[in-house]
Amino acid sequence: MSIDTATVAKVARLARLRLAPDELQKMAGEIAGILAWVEQLDALDTKAVEPMTSGTGQPLRRRPDVVDDGGQPDAILKNAPQATAGFFVVPKVVE
C-alpha cells in the first residue's frame, strides 16, 4: 500500500506527534512497510482457527468471594495518624 506524506502528516497530527518535514518521507516508507507486512496476514487461511480471547487456553483462576477481617473500623483506624467520626483525616490537596 502506498502512503503519501500528506497521510503521514495527518496521522502524526491526530497522534499529536511533531514531525519535521524531512521525517515525513521516511515515516511514509516505514508505515508502508508495516502495512505490507500486515497485508501478508490476509493470505493466511484462518477458517479452521477458533477465535481467541487470550494467548493461553487456560481459564482465569478465581478466588472465592468471602468476607474476612471486615467490620473492625476501630482496629483499622488505629493505624491512621488522624481520624474523625470513623473516617481517615487527610490533608487538603486542592485549594
Secondary structure by P-SEA (a helix, b strand, c coil): ccccaaaaaaaaaaacccccccaaaaaaaaaaaaaaaaaaaaacccccccccccccccccccccccccccccccccccccccccccbbbbccccc
